[in-house]
Each structure stands twice: as structure tokens, then as C-alpha cells.
């Protein structure tokens, strides 16, 4: 079924006054089922390609050749919509992971299945667990205050002490790296809270 979902080629249909209204195009795979019955009844002198060039089957003809064609088309369309929604959700999660600084393609057990997002979420969960273990052991406020003091000294008072420009830039890079490391587990926790399913009652 996954292959059918990906298949974009469509087969044309003709309207019929004597049959319930239907789509003007259907997936080629559905037409192939009807064509199988068509060849059993009328032979294979006309290929499915040729029938498509001539406008395809009519709705009434489809009802006769493949009685459940409408249900099958509806199922395929529904699955395609679900796949599109899933892809949009994956794109959203990847964008949030990118913003959180999570590696784009980490080594993980999910790689064999081609699931890059699984490995990225594993990294995020690890960051969250690290936060839970460490948050009670560190003085986050003191560390942040120290980082801000570094920024103030090397950003504002550096000239007063004759600190070379390249040294100030280097210290600013170090400061930013420290700040990123401090914030990473918090970002992980916030992001997981945003994408994890809510339990009943929350």
C-alpha cells in the first residue's frame, strides 16, 4: 500500500449520467484492477495506456468492472492525506530540533531503519535526563551571573585594560559556548514538553 500512496500517475475517467458521481481521475493501480476484469471480458486488444488516451473508463463501467473502486480510491486518498500530515509534523519537529542545536544525523539504532528523527529525539531525551540529574546539584543562577560578568568585563571594560580586540572576540566566543552548554538541557526539556503527547487530565 505504501507504494500505491507514493504513486502519482493517474488514470482518467468519463462521467456517466446513470451512475453516482465520482472523481474524474483515479490512481493507476485502481484502474489496473478494473482493466484485469476488462481483459477477461473483452480481451486485451486495447492496452490500458490506449484506453487512457481515449478518455478512460466511465463511472458506470468502473462500477461494473471493479465494484469497490470508490472505496479503494477513498482509502488511498485518506492515506495520502495522513502521509502529508505526518511529513508536515516531521518537518516541524526537525525545525525545532535544529533550533535546539541537536545534531542533524546522530549515530543511533534508528539509522538502520532510515529514521533520522528517532536518533535526534534520543539525543534530546538524553539531554532532558541529564538536566533532571544535574539541576539539583548546580548553582545555575551563579553560573549565569558569572557568564554575564565575563560578558560585561570583556565587552565593556576590555578597552580600559588594553585587552586586544582579537582576545575580546575569543572570550566572547568562549562565553557564548558556555552559555549554549548551560541552556542546552533546558532547551531539550522545553522542546520535549512541547512535542510529547499530553496525558489525560493535563
ABEGO torsion letter per residue (X at the ends): XAAAAABABBBBBBBBAABBBBBABBBAAAAAAAAAAAAAAAEAABBAAAAAAAGEBBAAAAAAABAAAAAAAAAAAAAAAAAAAAAAAAAAAAAAAAAAGBBABBBBAAAAAGBAAAAAAAAAAAAAAAAAAAAAABBAAAAAAAAAAAAAAAAAAAAAAGBBAAAAAAAAAAAAAAAAAAAAAAAAAAAAAAABBBBBGX
